């Protein structure tokens, strides 16, 4: 079976989008809040939420590799 190729920029965008939605749908695994407002006004994940997101992000990468080929830069 020939797998479709996705450009690297689109790959990262898709991976991040799926990972973010996955985290939001399963925010019960994060103790406390998902977001924190930094002193400069930026809204970011809390340290715990970022850690969970990173784990999800790695899993999503594995899943994407099952169905697509990540293109070259």
C-alpha positions as CSV (number, residue, x, y, z in Angstrom):
1,X,0.0,0.0,0.0
2,X,1.3,3.4,-0.9
3,X,0.8,6.0,1.8
4,X,0.2,9.7,1.0
5,X,2.9,12.2,1.8
6,X,2.3,15.3,3.9
7,X,4.6,18.3,3.8
8,X,6.5,18.7,7.1
9,X,4.9,22.1,7.9
10,X,1.4,20.6,7.5
11,X,2.5,17.5,9.5
12,X,3.4,19.6,12.5
13,X,0.3,21.7,12.2
14,X,-1.9,18.6,12.0
15,X,-0.1,16.9,14.8
16,X,-0.4,19.9,17.1
17,X,-4.1,20.5,16.2
18,X,-5.0,16.8,17.0
19,X,-2.9,16.8,20.1
20,X,-4.6,20.0,21.4
21,X,-8.1,18.7,20.8
22,X,-7.2,15.4,22.4
23,X,-5.9,17.2,25.5
24,X,-9.1,19.3,25.7
25,X,-11.3,16.2,25.3
26,X,-9.3,14.4,28.1
27,X,-8.5,17.3,30.4
28,X,-9.6,15.2,33.3
29,X,-6.1,13.6,33.2
30,X,-4.6,17.0,34.0
31,X,-4.9,17.9,37.7
32,X,-5.9,21.5,37.8
33,X,-6.2,24.0,35.0
34,X,-5.0,23.6,31.4
35,X,-4.0,27.2,30.9
36,X,-2.2,30.0,32.8
37,X,-1.7,33.6,31.9
38,X,2.0,34.6,31.9
39,X,3.2,38.0,33.2
40,X,3.6,39.3,29.6
41,X,-0.1,38.4,28.9
42,X,0.6,35.2,26.9
43,X,-1.8,32.3,27.7
44,X,0.1,29.0,27.8
45,X,-0.5,25.5,29.1
46,X,0.3,24.9,32.7
47,X,3.5,22.8,33.3
48,X,1.3,19.7,34.0
49,X,-0.8,20.3,30.9
50,X,2.3,20.9,28.8
51,X,3.7,17.6,29.9
52,X,0.5,15.7,29.1
53,X,0.3,17.5,25.7
54,X,3.9,16.4,24.9
55,X,3.0,12.8,25.6
56,X,-0.1,13.1,23.4
57,X,1.9,14.8,20.7
58,X,4.3,11.8,20.6
59,X,1.5,9.4,20.3
60,X,-0.2,11.4,17.5
61,X,3.2,11.3,15.6
62,X,3.2,7.5,15.9
63,X,-0.4,7.4,14.7
64,X,0.2,9.7,11.7
65,X,3.1,7.5,10.6
66,X,0.7,4.6,10.3
67,X,-1.3,6.4,7.6
68,X,1.1,9.0,6.0
69,X,4.7,9.6,5.1
70,X,6.2,12.8,6.5
71,X,7.7,14.7,3.6
72,X,11.2,16.2,3.4
73,X,12.0,19.9,4.1
